[in-house]
Amino acid sequence: MLGKLGSPKVEAGFLRSLEAGIFTLIELTETDLLRIASLVERYSDLPLGSADASVVAIAERLRIPEVLTLDARDFSVVRPAHVPAFVLLPA
């Protein structure tokens, strides 16, 4: 999505920030994969893809109420298990 809405330079910058440790990569668990599959099915009308569903599953597992996204439309519809709704950033 960064490449589509931003540019390849923006996307490459994000990937470099991961390598630099500015953001932390979180591994998916087997439980996360089951939750992702459930979310993809439940929100098939959006459609909620596996990348966005993985963000939801990890946020639920880590009990994180905020989501940084360029796709506010989809994340405003999803109802996470741990909070009534996500706080979407940027606001």
C-alpha positions as CSV (number, residue, x, y, z in Angstrom):
1,M,0.0,0.0,0.0
2,L,2.9,2.4,0.7
3,G,4.1,1.9,-2.8
4,K,0.6,2.6,-4.3
5,L,-0.3,5.6,-2.2
6,G,3.1,6.9,-1.6
7,S,6.0,5.9,-3.9
8,P,8.6,3.2,-4.1
9,K,10.9,5.6,-2.3
10,V,8.4,5.8,0.6
11,E,8.1,2.0,0.7
12,A,11.8,1.5,0.6
13,G,12.2,4.0,3.4
14,F,9.8,2.0,5.5
15,L,11.6,-1.2,4.9
16,R,14.9,0.4,5.9
17,S,13.2,1.6,9.1
18,L,12.4,-2.0,9.9
19,E,16.0,-3.0,9.4
20,A,17.2,-0.1,11.6
21,G,15.0,-1.2,14.4
22,I,12.7,1.8,14.4
23,F,9.8,-0.6,14.1
24,T,9.7,-4.1,15.4
25,L,8.6,-7.1,13.3
26,I,6.2,-9.4,15.2
27,E,6.1,-13.1,14.2
28,L,2.7,-14.6,13.6
29,T,1.6,-17.5,15.8
30,E,-0.6,-20.5,14.8
31,T,-3.4,-18.8,16.8
32,D,-2.8,-15.6,14.9
33,L,-3.2,-17.5,11.6
34,L,-6.5,-19.0,12.7
35,R,-7.7,-15.5,13.7
36,I,-6.5,-14.0,10.4
37,A,-8.5,-16.7,8.4
38,S,-11.6,-15.9,10.5
39,L,-11.3,-12.2,10.0
40,V,-10.8,-12.6,6.2
41,E,-14.0,-14.7,6.0
42,R,-15.9,-12.4,8.4
43,Y,-15.0,-9.2,6.5
44,S,-15.1,-10.6,3.0
45,D,-17.3,-7.8,1.9
46,L,-14.6,-5.2,2.4
47,P,-12.5,-7.3,1.4
48,L,-10.1,-7.5,4.4
49,G,-6.9,-9.0,3.1
50,S,-4.5,-11.2,5.0
51,A,-2.1,-8.3,5.6
52,D,-4.7,-6.1,7.3
53,A,-6.1,-9.1,9.1
54,S,-2.7,-9.9,10.5
55,V,-2.4,-6.4,11.9
56,V,-5.8,-6.9,13.7
57,A,-4.7,-10.3,15.0
58,I,-1.4,-9.0,16.4
59,A,-3.1,-5.9,17.9
60,E,-5.6,-8.2,19.6
61,R,-2.9,-10.5,20.9
62,L,-0.7,-7.7,22.2
63,R,-3.8,-5.7,23.4
64,I,-2.8,-2.6,21.3
65,P,-5.8,-0.3,20.8
66,E,-4.1,2.0,18.1
67,V,-3.5,1.2,14.5
68,L,-1.4,3.3,12.1
69,T,-3.0,2.9,8.7
70,L,-3.5,4.5,5.3
71,D,-6.6,2.4,5.0
72,A,-8.9,4.0,7.6
73,R,-12.0,2.7,5.7
74,D,-11.4,-0.9,6.4
75,F,-10.0,-0.5,9.9
76,S,-13.0,1.6,10.9
77,V,-15.3,-1.2,10.1
78,V,-13.4,-4.0,11.8
79,R,-14.4,-4.7,15.5
80,P,-11.4,-6.1,17.4
81,A,-11.9,-8.5,20.2
82,H,-10.1,-6.5,22.8
83,V,-11.6,-3.0,22.4
84,P,-14.8,-1.7,20.9
85,A,-13.0,-0.1,18.0
86,F,-9.4,0.8,17.0
87,V,-8.0,4.3,17.5
88,L,-6.9,5.1,14.0
89,L,-3.6,7.0,13.4
90,P,-3.0,9.4,11.9
91,A,-6.1,11.0,13.3
